[in-house]
Amino acid sequence: MVAEILEAYGHIGRSRQYVGMIGAPAPIAPAAITEYLDRYPSVICREEFDAAIFALDDEFRRRWDEQQEKAQAESEGKGRPRKR
């Protein structure tokens, strides 16, 4: 069951939209899950399937935000003169 959900998330994630100047990942749309399940039916109930996909997506976007904040902090730190 875990492998099925992870594989589905990989497929569904390919349809992700990116928004803004920095290309932030937008949340996966429920329609993308519907399209996937129309093509690849699952024995997992829809509510559980959605919950798992959305949880994986939330984690992906949370980590993406953390990486962006870290990269921004590093780039801001490089521009500052060192104190002696």
Summary of the structure (lengths in Angstrom):
residues: 84
radius of gyration: 17.7
end to end distance: 57.5
largest distance: 64.3
contacts: 184
relative contact order: 0.15
helix: 65%
strand: 5%
